[in-house]
Amino acid sequence: MISVRLSEEEYSALVNLCVMSGARSVSDLARDGLRLLISGPDDGSLSKLHADGLQAQIQLLNRRIEELNQRIMTTHAQDMKSRLDNGPD
């Protein structure tokens, strides 16, 4: 058994990678990653793992950008409504 300390951001990234990769848990994902490291990069598995990780991070960033866009649009709409309700300055 091993234990690893992670920041909240690192753990969150692993949880998101689990969801994207279909792993059942962070433990399963870590175990699979360690198996790939032990077996060596001969079959390109590490490159695929790295690419999958990057893809998961990109998807997470895209979701967060969309959330920010929604917040901006909501704030803008509320601001416009407030200006209309208060009339011209």
TORTI-675685 format. One line per 3 residues: number of its first residue (from 0); for each residue x, y, z of C-alpha. Coordinates in steps of 0.5 Angstrom, whole numbers, always signed. Example, Ala and Ser with C-alpha at 12.3 -4.5 7.8 and 13.67 -1.06 7.14 Angstrom:
BEGIN
0 = +25 -9 +16  +27 -2 +14
END
This chain:
BEGIN
0 = +0 +0 +0  +2 +7 -2  +0 +14 +1
3 = +1 +20 -3  -1 +27 -1  -4 +32 -6
6 = -7 +39 -6  -14 +40 -7  -13 +42 -14
9 = -9 +36 -16  -14 +31 -13  -20 +35 -17
12 = -16 +34 -23  -15 +26 -22  -23 +26 -20
15 = -24 +29 -27  -20 +25 -30  -23 +19 -27
18 = -30 +21 -30  -27 +22 -37  -23 +16 -37
21 = -28 +11 -34  -24 +9 -28  -28 +7 -22
24 = -24 +11 -17  -18 +15 -16  -15 +8 -14
27 = -16 +5 -20  -13 +10 -24  -7 +11 -20
30 = -6 +3 -20  -7 +3 -28  -2 +9 -28
33 = +3 +6 -24  +2 -1 -28  +4 +3 -35
36 = +10 +6 -31  +12 -1 -29  +11 -4 -36
39 = +15 +2 -39  +13 +6 -45  +15 +1 -51
42 = +7 +1 -53  +6 +8 -53  +1 +7 -47
45 = +4 +13 -43  +4 +17 -49  -4 +15 -49
48 = -5 +16 -42  -1 +23 -42  -6 +25 -48
51 = -12 +22 -45  -10 +27 -39  -9 +33 -43
54 = -16 +32 -46  -19 +31 -40  -16 +38 -37
57 = -18 +41 -44  -25 +39 -43  -25 +41 -36
60 = -23 +48 -38  -28 +48 -43  -34 +47 -38
63 = -31 +52 -34  -30 +57 -39  -38 +56 -41
66 = -40 +57 -34  -36 +63 -34  -39 +65 -40
69 = -46 +64 -37  -45 +68 -31  -42 +74 -35
72 = -49 +73 -39  -53 +73 -33  -49 +79 -30
75 = -50 +83 -36  -57 +81 -37  -58 +83 -30
78 = -54 +90 -31  -58 +92 -37  -65 +90 -33
81 = -63 +95 -28  -61 +100 -32  -68 +100 -36
84 = -71 +100 -29  -68 +106 -27  -68 +110 -33
87 = -63 +114 -36  -58 +118 -31
END
